C-alpha cells in the first residue's frame, strides 16, 4: 500500500469490518467499492499518505515510529477521531500498515469516483492483494454452523490445527469469477462453482502464488480449491488433500522448466511433491487464515509431514519402492541403475523397475522428497 505507516508493535488483530474493497477491474457481477468515507484512498493514483487531514484516524494511527513485520492483509485495531473502532491493514510487503480506516458518521459508503453502486452489506469479509497489490479487494464471507452438505471435513490430521474445518466460506455464485485476487490471478482460476458452490481461498496462499509467478513467469493453475465432496469423487484422492483447505495448487509452468518451478515452490516456503498425475505445490506450513478458520484450537506448532520410503527387490526381480506420508496421491518414482564404475546404465519413471544386466546398485527418488539406494544382490 503506497505511503503506509510503519508497523506498530503490540497492536491487536481486529475483527473484520466494512470499509475495505476496491474496483479490481473485473466484470460487474459483484463490484467491491474503492476505499470508504474517512479511509485512505486506494484507487489507482490515489493518495493515502498517513497523517493527512481527513484520514479519520487519531494521532497514533499514523504510527511512524517502531518497526517489525506483519502478515499481508492482516488487520489491527485502532481508534478513530470520534472514539469509534477502526483498523490498520498490513501491506503486501508485510513491513508496514495503512493509516487507521474509519467510517464517518452519516457516510454513504460511496467513494469519490466509484460506480455509485451500493456497497456490500456489513459483515465478515476477507481481503486479497487485488490487481493493485494493495489488499483492497475484499469479498463477503458466509459463516456456517454446521457447514453445508458436501463440506464434511475430516477431523484434523494428527491433531494439526492447519487441518481444522473452516467456519466461513466464499459463495462463488455471488462473486464475479473475473475478480482479480492478485495482479496476475483471478478468482475463477483458483476456485470454480462446479467444484463446490462455496470455497476457501486463503489470502496468504494467493500471496505465495503471486510470488511464484513473479519469480518464474506465467503459470497455469490446473486445480485450486476443491470441496470435500468434489475431492472425494476424484479417483485416488487423498482424505486430507490440501486442495480442500484453499492453499494448494496444481501448476504448469509456461515460461520455465518444471525443475525451476519446483525449486521456486520450495524456496517460497511451499511443499512440492511430484505425483504420477501432476506437480503439486501447497503452503500447508503457514498458519491458516483465521477469516476462514477462526482461532486455532491450541498452540500446537505445525509439523512438517513425515515422508518415508524403502527400496526392495522382489523374487520376480522387479524393484519397488513402498512409500508413506504422501497424502495427495501416489508419488512419482524416478529410477536409476548404476554399474560398478558408477556409470548410469538405465533410467525409468514408474511404480516398478527392472535393472539391466551389469547393474550393481539401484537408486530411486520418490515424490521429489525421499531418495533411497540399494545394492543389487
N, C-alpha and C positions, 0 to 999 in steps of 0.2 A: 504494500500500500504506500503510495507516494506521500512523503512528508510525515510518516508516523513518528510518534514519540518513542523514546527508549523504554524498554520493559521495566516495569516497577516490581521489585522483589516483594513477595509476600501477598500479592493480590490474589483473590479467591475466585475460583471458577464460578461463573454465574449461570443461572438457568437461561434458556433461550427466550428472547423477547422479540416482538415485531420491531422492525426498524432497519433490517438489512435487506439486501436484494439489489439486483442490477439487471438492466436490459442486456442480455447476453447475445443478442443478435439472432436468436433462433426464431422459428415461426411463432405466431402469437397464441398458441393454444393455452399457454399459461405464461404471462408476461411479468416477471419479477420487476418491482419498481426500483428506481435508482435512488439510493440514499433514503433519507427521511427528514422530515422537518426538524431542524435542530441538529441533525447529524452531519458528518463530514460528506462533502460532495464526492461521489465516486464514479461519475460518468467519465468518458474519455476526455482528457484535458481538464478535468475538474480540479479545484484547489481544495485540498484537505489539510492545509497547513495547521499543525497543532497550535492552540493558543490564540487563534484568530477570533475576533469578535463574532458572536453568533454561533460559536461551536457548540454551545449548550452545556458545556461541562464546567465544573469548578476548577479552581486553580490547580488542584492536584491531578486533574485528568490529563494535563499536558505531559506530566511525568518525564521531564527531560533529563533527570538525573538517573543514576542507577544503571545496571546492565544485567544481562542474563540471557535466557533463552526460553522459548515457549513453543507450543505445538501450533503450526499454521492453522488458522481458523478458530483456535481456542478463544473462549470469551472469559472476561474477568469483570467483576463488579466494580462500579464507580458511582459517585454521587453527582447528580445534576444540580444546576444552579438553584432549582426550586426544592431541592431535597429529595426528589424522586430518584429511584434507581435507574442507572444506565449501564452501559457496558463498553469495555475496550475489546478489540478483536486483534489477535496476533496476526502479523503479516505473513506473506508467503515465504519469507526467508527465515522466519522463526526467531528474529532478533529484535523485534520492536512491536509495539501495539499502537492501535489507532487512538485518536482522541476519544473522549467519552461521548458515546452516541446516546442521545436523549430524544424523547418525544415531547414537544412543546404543547402546552395546554391549548386546545382549540385547533390543533393541527389537523389538516385534512388527509395527511399521509401522502400527499402528491408532491413530488419533487419538480422543481423547475425544469422544463424541457422534457418531462416524461410524457407518456402517451395519453395520460388523463384517465386511464382505466382504474377501477377500484383496486386497492391493494388486497393481497390475500388476507383471509381472516386471521386475527391474532391467535397464536397457538404455537406449539413446538415447531421448530424449523431446524434445518441443517444447511450449513453454508459451504460452498465449494470455491476453488480459485476462480473459476469462470474464465471467459475469454480474455479478460484484462489481468488475470492472475492477482486479483485484489480481495478475494473472498467476499464478494458482494453478490454472488449468485446463490440465493437462499431458497430452498424448496420446503413445502409443508410436509410435516411428518404426521402419521396417524398412530396413536398408541392403542395397543390391543391387549386385552386380558379376558379370555385366552386369545392366542394367535388364531388367525383364520384357518379354515380347513386347507390342508395341503402344506401347512407350515409347522409340522410336528418335528421339532428339533430333538436330537438325542440328548441324553444327559451329558454334561461337559466331559470331554475326552480326558481321562485320567485326572479329573478334577481341575483341569486347566481353565482359568477364568476367561481365556480368549476363545473358548468354545461354549460359552454360555448362550442361551437363547436370546434373540433380540426382543425388545419390548416396544419398539416403534418401527414403522416401515414407510417407505415411499409408495404412493399409489401411482403406478405408471399410466393409468388411464386419465389422470388429471394433470399430468406434467408433460409438456412438449418434449418428444424424443430428440428434437433438434437443439435442446438446451445445452449450451457449452458448459461443461463441468470444469474444464481446464482449457488452456489455449489451443490444444490440438485434439481434444476428445469431447464428443457429445454423449449425452445420456444414452441415446439409442445404440451406441457402440458397446456399451457396458452392461445394459440391462434391457431386456425386451419382454413385453407382456406375455408372449407365448411360452416363456419360461417361468411364469408366475406373475399375476397382476401386481403383487406387492414385491418390493425389492429392498435389499440392503446394499447401499453403495457407500462405503466408508471414505470420508474425505482424505484421511491420511494415505489410503491406498491410491486414490486418484492423484495425490501429490507425488507419490513414488512412481506411478505410471508415467506421469508427465516428465519426471526427472529422467526416466529411462529414455523417453522419446527425445528429450533434449540432447541426450548423450549419443544415441545410436541412429537417430533419424526416424523416418516413418515406420509405424508398427501396425500390423493388422491384428485386431482383437478377435480371435475365433470364438472365445467364450468368456463371459464375465460372470454376473450373478446367475445363480440357479436356485429356484425354490426347492425345499426338501422333496416335495412330490415329484417335481421335474427331474431332479438329480437321481431319485430312486428308480426312475424309468430308463436310465441310461445303462446299457449292459456293462457290467464290471465297475459300476460307480462305487465310490468309497462312502461309507456311512458318515464319515466326518470330513467330507470334501470341503476345502476352504472356499469353494465357489458359493456355498450356501451362506457364508459369513461375510461376503462382499469385499474381500481383499485379495482375490485370486484372479489371474488372467492366463488364458492360453494364447500365446502370441506367435506371430510370424514376423520376422524382421524383413523389411522391404528394401533396405539400403546397405545392410552389413551382413556378415556371415552369422550363422547360428551360434558359433563359438563366441563371437563378440557380444551377442545378446546375452548369452549365458553368463559371461564374465561380468557384464553390466548389472544383471539382476542381482548377483551375489554382492557386488561392490556397493549396491544401493540398499543393502540390508534385507534383500529378498531370499526366499528359499527356491532354488532352482532344482527341478527334478526332471530327468528325461524319462518319459513313458513310451510305451510301444506306439501309442496313437497320437501323442502331442508333446510339446515342450511347455512346461508349466512354471509360472513364476508367481509366488504369493508373498504376502507381507505379514505372516502369522505372528512374527515376533514383536511387532509393535502392539501396544495395548489397543484393544478395540475401542472405537469411538463411542463415548457414552451417550451421544444423541440417539443412537440406535439401541444400545445395550444397557443403559443405566449404569449405576455404580457397580464395581466388581463385588463379588461375594466375599472376598477376603483379600489379604495382602500377598497371596501366593505369587511368586515370580514365574514368568513364562519360561519354560524349559525348552531347549532345542529338542526336536524329535530324535529318537534313537534309531538309526538305520543299522541293519545288520545283514550280513550275507555270508555264505560259505561256498566253497567251490569243491565239487566232488565228481568222481568218475564212476559211472555205473558199471555193472557186469557186462552190459552191452557195448561198452567202450564209448558211450556218449557222456560228454561233460555237461553238468548242470550247475546252477548257482541259486539255490533256495534263498529267499530274502524275506526280511521282516521290517515293519515300520513304515512302509510306503503306503500311505493312506489315501492316495489319489488314483490308485490303479496298479497295474503290473509294470514294474520298472523295466527300462530298456537295458539289455545286456550287450556289451561290446567285448568280443573275444580276440585274443592274440596268442599265437603259438610261436615258441622260440626254439632254435636249435642249440647245440652245445656251445657254439661261438657267440650266442646271444643275438643272432640274426633272426629277423621276423620271417617265419615260414608261411603263415596264413593269418588272415583276419576275417571276422564274420560278425554279424549282428543277428541276435535271435535268442530264444529261450534255451536252445541246446547247441552243442558244438562237438564236432568230431575232429580231433587233432590229426594232422597228416603224419606220414611216416617220417621219422627223424626228429620229431619234436621231443624235447626233454623237459619243457615246462609250459604251462598254460596260465594265462593271465586273463582276468575278467574285470570289467568296470560295470558296476551295477547302478543304474539310475543317476550317473554322474555324482554319486555320493559315497560309494563303497568300492574299494579295489581289493582283489584277492588273487593270489598266485599259488600254484601247486606244481610240484614235480610230477612228471609223467612216470607212473610205476613201470 
